[in-house]
């Protein structure tokens, strides 16, 4: 319908686009998939969403980061580290937290409900556009190394991530 209307009005038509690009990290125990979903269906700009799926091969089930700890220590530690990283100036001197929504610390406190995946270096927490900041700020990505994570994990979490035997 859109193509027909644009042809009728002699307006250039831009094809719609939907893509999903994925990267996969796999160990003997987990598969972690990070997906970047891109959609352009007209309008001012395209949209992107970061997605993730983490799968425990031994249990045969998907898992969230809350299964990596026995209590709230991991949740609170990661929140604090993300807030610290957000307040750290970038190379150009800008501070990401200055672009964030007014209640960004409350949003960050709920980080486990957003995109969380794992790679060779550690855990990655990503907020898609509009979740933590305006569209123009893009994806907001926070990396936490396995060395940083390890003291905050349960024995099961360390085993799941291959940091020690359970």
C-alpha positions in Angstrom: 0.0 0.0 0.0 2.8 2.4 0.9 4.6 1.7 -2.3 1.5 2.3 -4.4 0.7 5.6 -2.6 4.3 6.8 -3.0 4.2 5.9 -6.8 0.9 7.7 -7.1 2.3 10.8 -5.4 5.6 10.5 -7.4 7.6 10.2 -4.1 10.7 8.0 -3.8 10.0 4.8 -1.9 12.7 3.4 0.5 12.3 -0.3 1.0 11.6 -1.5 4.5 14.3 -3.4 6.2 14.3 -6.0 9.0 17.6 -7.7 10.0 18.9 -9.7 12.9 22.7 -10.0 13.2 23.9 -12.4 15.9 27.2 -13.3 17.5 27.6 -16.5 19.4 30.0 -17.3 22.3 30.2 -20.9 23.4 32.0 -22.8 26.0 31.6 -26.4 27.2 28.9 -25.2 29.6 27.1 -22.2 28.0 26.0 -20.7 24.7 25.5 -16.9 24.8 23.9 -15.2 21.8 23.9 -11.5 21.3 21.5 -10.3 18.6 21.2 -6.8 17.1 17.7 -6.4 15.6 17.5 -3.5 13.1 14.2 -2.3 11.6 13.4 0.5 9.2 9.7 0.7 8.3 9.6 4.4 7.4 9.6 7.4 9.7 12.4 9.7 11.0 15.0 7.0 11.6 15.4 3.2 11.9 15.3 1.5 15.3 17.7 -1.0 16.8 17.3 -3.3 19.7 19.9 -5.4 21.4 18.7 -8.9 22.4 20.3 -11.8 24.1 19.8 -15.5 24.9 22.0 -17.4 27.4 21.7 -21.2 27.5 23.1 -23.7 30.1 24.1 -26.8 28.1 24.3 -29.0 31.2 20.9 -28.1 32.6 19.3 -27.8 29.1 17.7 -24.4 30.0 18.0 -20.7 29.4 19.3 -18.7 32.3 19.4 -15.1 33.4 22.1 -13.3 35.3 20.1 -13.7 38.6 21.1 -17.4 38.6 24.8 -16.5 38.9 24.5 -15.5 42.6 22.9 -16.7 45.8 21.8 -13.2 47.0 21.5 -9.6 45.8 25.2 -8.8 46.0 25.8 -9.4 42.3 22.7 -7.2 41.4 23.9 -4.4 43.6 27.6 -4.6 42.6 26.8 -4.6 38.8 24.4 -1.6 39.3 27.1 0.3 41.1 29.7 -0.5 38.4 27.5 0.4 35.5 26.7 3.8 37.3 30.4 4.3 37.8 31.2 3.6 34.1 28.3 5.9 33.0 29.8 8.8 35.0 33.3 8.2 33.5 34.2 10.8 30.8 34.7 9.5 27.3 37.8 10.4 25.2 36.0 13.5 23.9 35.3 14.6 27.5 31.6 14.0 27.4 30.0 12.1 30.3 27.4 9.5 29.1 25.3 9.8 32.3 24.6 13.5 31.4 22.5 12.3 28.4 20.5 9.7 30.4 17.0 9.9 31.6 16.5 11.6 35.0 15.7 8.2 36.7 18.7 6.4 35.0 20.0 5.0 38.3 16.7 3.3 38.9 16.7 1.9 35.4 20.3 0.7 35.8 19.4 -1.0 39.1 17.1 -3.3 37.0 20.0 -4.1 34.6 19.3 -7.9 34.7 16.0 -7.2 32.9 17.8 -5.7 29.9 20.3 -7.3 27.5 22.9 -9.4 29.2 25.3 -11.7 27.3 28.7 -13.2 27.8 31.8 -13.3 25.6 35.5 -14.2 25.9 36.2 -11.2 28.2 33.2 -11.2 30.6 29.6 -10.1 30.9 28.1 -7.4 28.7 25.1 -5.3 29.7 23.4 -3.3 26.9 20.6 -0.8 27.0 18.9 -0.3 23.6 18.0 3.3 22.4 15.3 4.8 24.5 15.8 2.5 27.4 18.4 4.6 29.2 18.8 7.6 26.9 17.5 9.2 23.8 17.8 7.5 20.4 20.7 9.8 19.4 22.8 8.3 22.2 22.6 4.9 20.6 23.2 1.6 22.4 24.7 2.0 25.9 27.1 -0.8 26.5 28.8 -1.8 29.7 31.5 -4.5 30.1 32.4 -6.3 33.3 35.4 -8.6 33.1 35.3 -12.1 34.6 37.9 -11.0 37.1 35.6 -8.2 38.3 32.6 -10.5 38.4 34.1 -13.5 40.1 34.0 -12.3 43.7 30.3 -11.5 43.3 29.3 -14.9 41.9 28.0 -18.0 43.7 29.9 -21.3 43.3 27.2 -22.3 40.7 27.7 -19.0 38.8 31.5 -19.5 38.7 31.1 -23.0 37.4 28.5 -22.0 34.8 30.9 -19.3 33.5 33.9 -21.7 33.6 35.7 -19.8 36.3 36.0 -22.8 38.6 34.6 -26.3 39.1 31.3 -26.5 41.0 
